[in-house]
Amino acid sequence: MHVHAHQSSIGSHPSESQPAPLDLPLSLAKSAGCVGNERSRPPHRPAGPDNVRCSAMIGRVLPTAVLALGLATAPAAAPPAAVASAFEECNPAAGVVKLPGGEPWAQKRLDIKTAWRLSTGAGVRVAIIDSGLDIKHPQLRGLSSFIDFTGTGYTDCVGHGTAVTGIIAGRVYPGVAFHGVAPQSTVIELKQSNQAEGHVANLAAAIDKAVQLRAEVINISIKAADNPILKAAVRNALARDIVIVAAAGNITDKNEDVPAYPGSYEGVLAVGSATPDGRRADSSNTATPVGVLGPGVGIIAPWPRGSYKLDLEGSSFSAAYVSGTAALVRARFPHLDQEQVRRRIIATADGSVGKGTGAGMVNPVLAVSAVLPFEPAGRPVVAAPAPAPIPADAIAKVPAEDVVTRNISLAVTAGALTLAAVAGALGVVLPRGRGRLRRAGPPV
């Protein structure tokens, strides 16, 4: 395992080797088969007890004998042959450099900038267990510490980790409409696989590392079968007061609809995929006990090589929106424990709309503003001014916003916004009636 520290705010790391960044020639490689869209994936291969998959995609299974090495402690780096094979496949699908005009629908729907009046997630440590990160992307540059469980270094050969990280914590950039939910959070990037599939030993070890690094939120946009090693790691993280958000998983072309883990473990906030009108997406798994929904269709997100994807689909990205919301809540209400944060996110969601929807679409504005009678008393933290754009020096600007683009955000009245802005620091904003508490249980 290799640890690459890009910022020191999460504390010192164990003494481990820190290889230089790896820049792979673009001539190397065939596609890894992961582009984040269910319609574009390679043939289905079920996840066995020792394999994990990016929730929005599937790909080649790495040999269990290779990735199980070092299970007693942290998994060892992959042997040279495995690393070389991974390098040959490091060629994520192409993205676009210039975004279309208008704010992405998910940001409008969740009204994220209004939530920033009360919280930007400042200082909250969010661990993201995924396929790596494009550390050179203008909206992701310098925002994370990087821990590699694969021996393949600073790469994201499938794009999945870059997209998930961008949704959670992508920085504001001048002229670019996209931004993350919690742009002032502190990211801990844990690379558990260099491909669309990995090994449960790496996933469990990454959770343990997140605990060691004092993460406050863990995003797991990965699905696996039930496994005692994974279950033990999840239980330990929850006991250490960490909010765990996981993808509910996707129904595949072969109509697989079985519980996904760790999303199905008690105490984990499982997230289903929603369409722009708030309905559960047809591809969203209903066998996992969903707590809330998050945007998961037609998603715009950062992509490797400084680019963007415009039409991502899957509960992986839905989970990222909820993890960002969890960071906003933890910054706003530092006195709440992980269970109370989870209950708050569920209680303030927009209401159930059918099977597999849990409490409905996540609502970041209410999550950081509502007063809930079942919570312990505490003094909410007032957010600093909204994040300023980072310097514009490496990416094409987005055209002026398309005024025809329909704003499909749920309406928050001017009076409610005024109340949130003026009295939010005092914790006097009341939740809407349909934002009732619902525990994450079997879908109904």
SULJOLIN-V685210 format. One record per residue. PHI is phi in radians with two decimals (* if undefined). Layout:
PHI, PHI
This chain:
*, -2.12, -2.04, -2.08, -1.70, -1.81, -2.66, -1.78, -1.26, -1.65, 1.77, -1.35, -1.67, -1.05, -1.31, -2.46, -1.13, -2.29, -1.15, -1.17, -0.99, -1.82, -1.87, -1.52, -1.04, -1.17, -1.29, -1.28, 1.87, -1.81, -1.10, -1.36, 1.44, -2.19, -2.18, 1.41, -2.18, -0.96, -1.32, -2.02, -1.53, -1.30, -0.95, -1.13, -2.44, -1.13, -1.42, -1.48, -1.14, -1.88, -2.12, -2.20, -2.25, -0.98, -1.09, -1.58, -2.80, -2.42, -2.84, -1.28, -1.48, -1.41, -1.03, -1.04, -1.08, -1.32, -1.45, -1.47, -1.03, 1.34, -1.10, -1.10, -2.13, -1.67, -1.03, -1.31, -1.10, -1.09, -1.13, -0.92, -1.09, -1.18, -1.12, -1.06, -1.08, -1.12, -1.05, -1.11, -1.80, -1.46, -2.65, -1.08, -0.96, -1.22, -1.90, -2.03, -1.55, -1.86, -1.38, -1.22, -1.18, 1.68, -1.32, -0.94, -1.03, -1.12, -1.15, -1.14, -1.05, -1.56, 0.94, -1.09, -1.13, -1.18, -1.07, -1.12, -1.09, -1.96, -2.82, -2.05, 1.37, -0.99, 1.44, -1.35, -1.53, -1.95, -1.58, -2.10, -1.73, -2.82, -1.72, 1.92, -2.77, -1.39, -1.24, -1.68, -1.09, -0.95, -1.58, -2.15, -1.07, 1.27, -1.66, -2.35, -1.64, -2.13, -2.04, -1.90, -1.73, -2.01, 1.37, -1.87, 1.34, -1.31, -2.53, -2.39, -1.43, -2.10, 1.57, -1.05, -1.12, -1.11, -1.14, -1.08, -1.10, -1.09, -1.14, -1.27, -2.42, -0.97, -1.28, -1.20, -2.30, -1.06, 1.40, -1.95, -1.26, -1.27, -2.74, -1.42, -1.31, -2.19, -1.23, -1.89, -1.33, -1.84, -1.69, -2.00, -1.59, -2.04, -1.48, -1.65, -2.75, -1.69, -2.37, -1.24, -2.17, -2.48, -2.06, -1.07, -1.09, -1.15, -1.09, -1.11, -1.15, -1.15, -1.09, -1.07, -1.15, -1.06, -1.09, -1.05, -1.56, 1.08, -1.10, -1.91, -2.42, -2.12, -1.75, -2.20, -1.57, -2.48, -2.10, -2.58, -1.42, -1.03, -2.65, -1.09, -1.16, -1.15, -1.07, -1.13, -1.13, -1.13, -1.03, -1.11, -1.13, -1.11, -1.14, -1.61, 1.16, -1.93, -1.31, -1.95, -1.99, -2.38, -1.22, -1.28, 1.66, -2.11, -1.37, -1.50, -1.06, -1.63, 1.10, -1.13, -2.47, -2.14, -1.02, -1.76, -2.11, -1.45, -1.04, -1.56, -1.30, -1.06, 1.62, -1.56, -1.54, -1.47, -2.15, -1.65, -1.70, -2.14, -1.56, -1.00, -1.56, 1.57, -1.40, -1.14, -1.17, -1.02, -1.46, -1.36, -1.16, -1.74, -1.45, -1.43, -1.24, -1.29, -1.58, -2.55, -1.81, -2.41, -0.93, -2.58, -2.33, 1.08, -1.54, -1.72, -2.76, -1.03, -2.49, -0.94, 1.16, 1.22, -1.91, -2.44, -1.83, -1.87, -2.53, -1.31, -2.52, 2.49, -1.25, -0.96, -1.37, -1.08, -1.05, -1.09, -1.10, -1.31, -1.09, -1.06, -1.12, -1.05, -1.14, -1.05, -1.16, -1.17, -1.25, -1.31, -2.18, -1.14, -1.44, -1.46, -1.47, -1.10, -1.15, -1.21, -1.12, -1.07, -1.09, -1.13, -1.09, -1.21, -1.14, -1.74, -1.19, -1.45, 1.86, -1.20, -2.24, 2.48, -1.05, 1.31, -1.82, 1.04, -1.54, 1.72, -1.14, -1.01, -2.28, -1.03, -1.10, -1.20, -1.07, -1.78, -2.12, -1.23, -1.75, -1.96, -1.15, -1.53, -1.55, -1.20, -1.17, -2.99, -1.76, -1.07, -1.56, -1.46, -1.20, -1.23, -0.93, -0.94, -1.04, -1.47, -1.07, -1.35, -1.00, -1.58, -2.54, -2.60, -2.61, -1.16, -1.36, -1.47, -1.07, -0.99, -1.04, -1.30, -1.21, -1.41, -0.97, -1.39, -1.46, -1.79, -1.07, -1.09, -1.17, -2.01, -1.08, -1.03, -1.10, -1.16, -1.14, -1.08, -1.09, -1.14, -1.27, -1.48, -1.89, -1.01, -1.10, -1.63, 1.22, -1.98, -1.44, -1.66, -1.32, -1.25, -1.03, -1.48, -1.45, -1.47, -1.25, -2.35, -1.29, -1.30, -2.23, -0.99, -1.05, -2.12
